[in-house]
Amino acid sequence: MIWTIIVVLVVLWLLGFSFHIGGGLIHILLVIALIALIVNLLT
């Protein structure tokens, strides 16, 4: 379940980064995905 969320967040980040949608706020998605990945690996 957590892996699906991570993949969706990274894909949304890539789409937003590619089409310049949201400016700097789009990078928050990548940060959230990385936090979710770290939490998943530690537990």
Secondary structure, DSSP 8 states (H G I E B T S, - for coil): -HHHHHHHHHHHHHHHHHTT-SGGGGHHHHHHHHHHHHHHHH-
